[in-house]
Structures are given as structure tokens and as C-alpha cells.
Amino acid sequence: MSVCRRFDGKRVLVTGGGAGIGGGITRRMLDEGAAVGVMDLDISRLPEAAPDRLFAVQGDCTDAAALGQFHDDFCRKLGPVDVLVNNLGQSGRERSAPFHESQEETWRFVMEISLFSAMRMSRLVVPAMRQRGGRIVNISSLAAFNGEPGLADYASAKMGLIGLTRALARELAATGTTVNAVAPGAIRTAAHDSLPAHVVQGLIDRTPAGFVGSPEDVAAAVAFLASDEARFITGQTLLVDGGHWMI
């Protein structure tokens, strides 16, 4: 697939951009000419191409001080942020449970990684974007819409991210900054490799399109919303889910 160069000269930050959906977004932005900053616990799988345009830091995006340092170092090295992709997020995974059995410790972890990290990162970039304009794209989830059983905390955090998207979109619209969200459904990442075959097949069977998506599918939607082509779109949520949820 050929891609255009919509982000030549642009500076993009991607939280949790080392692999999976975040890795797909990082690669797409690099392919389209951007200078990209990534903070993740594991950055070993990032592409080696374009080292002058990739600023990668191994670190915990839920650590407010580390996040602030990452932002400041990126800006000193490459300049102010044009596009922020708040990709970081995670369910409780093995700690997930029906709500009546769930633990507040897990709720707080899920809220911290899936919502608070995005709020902190957005607050870091917004002052410059108020002066220059910019793009913020938040990665939500189909779970926010369909209320996946056992994921009440994750669904709450991801719907909270949509509320943040709408509120920031209204606050920043007059500055030339747009804020949108992308909500992926079932996307094939390394996490799928640990699932039993019948579980993966069940995901496929429940997807009207007949297959699960790839990180590249999500990255394409993010790249559009982050581009000048989407300048008149703000406060919206685009579901990339093969037809699960139709508005």
C-alpha cells in the first residue's frame, strides 16, 4: 500500500507507541514523513528506519513526572507537538472480573492507564496548541459502546476518554485545534496470540465484516483525523470495528 506524505515537517507524539495499535500508528506517521516521539515500557520493536525522526523513550506513561520529562525533552529536541495520539490503554486483563467481584485496586489501575494518562499528556501539549493549532486523537474502544461484560472499569475509562474528547474539542475549536477519538473493535495484536483458537474464531464470527482488523486499519483512521484533510471534524468518535456498532 502506498501512502502520501501528509506529515512532512510535523511532530507527533504517540503514548504506548512501541507495539500493537500504537506501533502501527508510529509506523504510519513515520511513513508519512513525521518526526515521532514514543514513550512505552518496551521500545525494542520500533522500526530502525528514519532514526533522525524517531525519539523513543522507555518509560511508564502512568508516571506523571516521566511523562512530563518525555514531553519536554521531545520539544527541546524537535520542537512543539503538532499531533498527539493518546494511544495508551489497557483493561485489567487477568484481573478483570464481573463487577460485583472486581477490585477497586484494578479500577484505579485501569483508570490511570486508560484515562488519566491521556488527560495528563493532553494538558502538556494544549498550551502550545492553543497558540499554534494542532490535532489530538484519543484511542477509545468499542467496549465503551457495547458494555463488554467483565470490563466495567475499562468501558468506563474508555467512555470517559470520549467525554474528554468532546469537552476539549469545544474548548479548543476556536484555536484551530481539533480533538477526535478512534474506537477500535477486535484488532489483531500480540495479545491475540495467547488466546485459544476458539476465542479468536468467536471474535471473527461476531464481526460483520468477517475478520478482525489490524493495527494498520486503526492507524489509517488516526492519520486521517490528524491530517489537514480533517480540519472541519472535531469532537467525533470513529469506530473501526468491522461493523459492530453502527450510528
C-alpha positions as CSV (number, residue, x, y, z in Angstrom):
1,M,0.0,0.0,0.0
2,S,1.4,3.4,-0.9
3,V,1.0,6.3,1.5
4,C,1.2,10.0,1.0
5,R,3.4,12.4,2.9
6,R,0.8,14.4,4.8
7,F,3.0,14.8,7.9
8,D,6.3,16.1,6.4
9,G,7.7,18.6,8.9
10,K,5.1,17.7,11.5
11,R,5.9,16.5,15.1
12,V,3.8,13.7,16.5
13,L,3.7,12.1,20.0
14,V,2.3,8.6,20.5
15,T,1.9,7.2,24.0
16,G,2.3,3.5,24.2
17,G,3.5,3.5,20.7
18,G,6.1,0.7,20.9
19,A,3.9,-2.2,19.6
20,G,0.4,-3.2,18.8
21,I,-2.0,-0.5,17.7
22,G,0.4,2.1,19.0
23,G,3.2,0.6,16.9
24,G,1.0,0.7,13.8
25,I,0.3,4.4,14.4
26,T,4.0,5.1,14.9
27,R,5.0,3.3,11.7
28,R,2.2,5.1,9.7
29,M,3.3,8.5,11.0
30,L,7.0,7.8,10.1
31,D,6.0,6.6,6.7
32,E,4.1,9.8,6.1
33,G,7.1,11.9,7.0
34,A,6.5,12.9,10.6
35,A,9.0,13.2,13.4
36,V,7.6,10.9,16.0
37,G,8.1,10.7,19.8
38,V,7.2,7.4,21.5
39,M,7.1,6.5,25.2
40,D,6.4,2.9,26.1
41,L,7.6,0.2,28.5
42,D,9.0,-1.7,25.5
43,I,10.5,0.1,22.6
44,S,12.6,-2.8,21.2
45,R,10.2,-3.4,18.3
46,L,10.2,0.1,16.9
47,P,11.5,0.4,13.3
48,E,15.1,1.3,12.8
49,A,14.4,3.4,9.8
50,A,14.5,7.2,10.0
51,P,16.4,7.4,13.3
52,D,16.7,11.1,12.9
53,R,12.9,11.3,13.1
54,L,12.2,8.9,15.9
55,F,12.6,9.9,19.5
56,A,11.9,6.8,21.6
57,V,12.0,6.7,25.4
58,Q,11.5,3.6,27.5
59,G,9.3,4.6,30.4
60,D,6.0,4.4,32.2
61,C,3.3,6.7,30.8
62,T,1.4,6.5,34.0
63,D,4.3,8.2,35.8
64,A,3.3,11.9,35.6
65,A,6.9,13.1,36.1
66,A,8.3,10.8,33.5
67,L,5.6,11.8,31.0
68,G,6.4,15.5,31.6
69,Q,10.1,14.9,31.1
70,F,9.4,13.0,27.9
71,H,7.3,15.8,26.5
72,D,9.9,18.5,27.5
73,D,12.8,16.5,26.0
74,F,10.9,15.9,22.8
75,C,10.1,19.6,22.4
76,R,13.7,20.7,23.1
77,K,15.0,18.2,20.5
78,L,12.4,18.5,17.8
79,G,10.1,21.4,18.6
80,P,6.4,21.8,19.7
81,V,3.9,19.0,19.2
82,D,1.6,19.2,16.2
83,V,-0.2,15.9,16.8
84,L,-0.8,14.0,20.0
85,V,-2.1,10.4,19.8
86,N,-3.2,9.2,23.3
87,N,-3.0,5.5,22.5
88,L,-2.0,4.1,25.9
89,G,-4.7,2.0,27.5
90,Q,-5.3,-1.4,29.0
91,S,-8.0,-3.5,30.6
92,G,-7.4,-5.3,33.9
93,R,-6.7,-8.4,31.7
94,E,-6.2,-11.3,34.1
95,R,-7.6,-9.2,36.9
96,S,-10.8,-8.4,35.1
97,A,-13.9,-9.8,36.7
98,P,-17.7,-9.4,36.9
99,F,-18.3,-6.0,38.5
100,H,-19.6,-7.5,41.8
101,E,-16.3,-9.4,42.1
102,S,-14.0,-6.7,40.8
103,Q,-11.5,-4.9,43.0
104,E,-11.0,-1.1,43.4
105,E,-7.3,-1.5,43.0
106,T,-7.9,-2.8,39.5
107,W,-10.4,0.0,38.7
108,R,-7.7,2.6,39.7
109,F,-5.1,0.9,37.5
110,V,-7.4,0.8,34.5
111,M,-8.5,4.5,35.0
112,E,-4.9,5.6,35.5
113,I,-3.5,3.9,32.4
114,S,-6.6,4.4,30.1
115,L,-7.9,7.9,31.1
116,F,-5.6,9.8,33.4
117,S,-2.5,9.3,31.2
118,A,-4.4,10.9,28.3
119,M,-5.6,13.8,30.5
120,R,-2.0,14.5,31.7
121,M,-0.5,14.2,28.2
122,S,-3.2,16.5,26.7
123,R,-2.6,19.1,29.4
124,L,1.1,19.1,28.5
125,V,0.5,19.8,24.8
126,V,-2.5,22.0,24.9
127,P,-0.8,25.3,25.9
128,A,1.3,25.3,22.7
129,M,-1.6,24.1,20.6
130,R,-3.8,27.0,21.8
131,Q,-1.2,29.2,20.1
132,R,-0.4,27.2,17.0
133,G,-3.3,24.8,16.5
134,G,-2.9,21.1,16.4
135,R,-4.5,17.7,16.5
136,I,-5.3,15.4,19.4
137,V,-6.6,11.8,18.6
138,N,-7.6,9.7,21.6
139,I,-7.8,5.9,21.2
140,S,-11.0,4.7,22.9
141,S,-12.6,1.3,22.4
142,L,-15.7,-0.5,21.2
143,A,-16.1,-1.6,24.8
144,A,-17.2,1.9,25.7
145,F,-20.2,1.5,23.5
146,N,-21.3,-2.2,23.8
147,G,-20.6,-2.6,27.6
148,E,-18.4,-5.7,27.4
149,P,-19.2,-8.0,30.5
150,G,-16.4,-8.1,33.0
151,L,-14.9,-4.9,31.7
152,A,-17.0,-2.2,33.6
153,D,-13.8,-0.4,34.6
154,Y,-12.3,-0.4,31.1
155,A,-15.6,0.6,29.5
156,S,-15.9,3.5,32.0
157,A,-12.4,4.7,31.3
158,K,-12.8,4.5,27.5
159,M,-16.2,6.3,27.6
160,G,-14.5,8.9,29.9
161,L,-12.0,9.4,27.1
162,I,-14.8,10.2,24.7
163,G,-16.2,12.7,27.2
164,L,-12.7,14.3,27.4
165,T,-12.6,14.3,23.6
166,R,-15.8,16.3,23.3
167,A,-15.1,18.7,26.1
168,L,-11.6,19.5,24.7
169,A,-13.0,19.8,21.2
170,R,-15.3,22.6,22.3
171,E,-12.7,24.3,24.4
172,L,-10.1,24.3,21.6
173,A,-12.2,24.6,18.4
174,A,-11.5,28.4,18.1
175,T,-7.8,27.9,18.3
176,G,-7.6,25.7,15.2
177,T,-7.1,22.6,17.3
178,T,-9.3,19.5,16.7
179,V,-9.8,16.7,19.1
180,N,-11.3,13.4,18.0
181,A,-11.4,9.8,19.1
182,V,-11.0,6.4,17.3
183,A,-12.6,3.4,18.9
184,P,-11.2,0.1,17.7
185,G,-13.1,-3.2,17.9
186,A,-11.2,-6.5,17.7
187,I,-7.7,-5.8,16.4
188,R,-5.1,-8.5,15.8
189,T,-2.2,-7.8,18.1
190,A,0.3,-9.9,20.0
191,A,-2.3,-10.2,22.8
192,H,-4.3,-12.4,20.4
193,D,-1.5,-14.9,20.2
194,S,-2.2,-16.0,23.7
195,L,-5.9,-16.6,23.1
196,P,-7.3,-20.0,22.4
197,A,-8.2,-20.6,18.7
198,H,-11.9,-20.8,19.5
199,V,-11.9,-17.4,21.2
200,V,-10.3,-15.8,18.2
201,Q,-12.8,-17.5,15.9
202,G,-15.6,-16.2,18.1
203,L,-14.3,-12.7,17.6
204,I,-14.3,-13.3,13.9
205,D,-17.8,-14.8,13.9
206,R,-19.2,-11.8,15.8
207,T,-17.6,-9.3,13.4
208,P,-20.0,-8.4,10.5
209,A,-17.0,-7.8,8.2
210,G,-15.9,-11.4,8.7
211,F,-12.4,-10.8,10.0
212,V,-10.6,-8.9,12.8
213,G,-8.8,-5.7,12.0
214,S,-5.1,-4.9,12.1
215,P,-3.2,-2.1,13.7
216,E,-2.8,-0.6,10.2
217,D,-6.6,-0.2,10.0
218,V,-6.6,1.9,13.1
219,A,-3.5,3.8,12.0
220,A,-5.2,4.8,8.8
221,A,-8.1,6.3,10.7
222,V,-5.8,8.1,13.1
223,A,-3.7,9.5,10.2
224,F,-6.8,10.9,8.5
225,L,-8.1,12.6,11.7
226,A,-4.7,14.0,12.4
227,S,-4.3,15.4,8.9
228,D,-5.3,18.8,7.4
229,E,-8.0,16.9,5.5
230,A,-9.9,16.6,8.7
231,R,-9.7,20.2,9.7
232,F,-13.5,20.6,9.9
233,I,-14.0,17.4,12.0
234,T,-13.8,17.7,15.8
235,G,-15.4,16.2,18.8
236,Q,-16.2,13.0,16.9
237,T,-15.6,9.3,17.5
238,L,-14.9,7.0,14.6
239,L,-15.4,3.3,15.3
240,V,-13.0,1.0,13.5
241,D,-14.7,-2.3,14.3
242,G,-15.8,-4.1,11.2
243,G,-19.5,-3.1,11.6
244,H,-20.2,-4.0,15.2
245,W,-21.6,-0.6,16.2
246,M,-23.4,1.5,13.7
247,I,-24.5,5.0,14.5
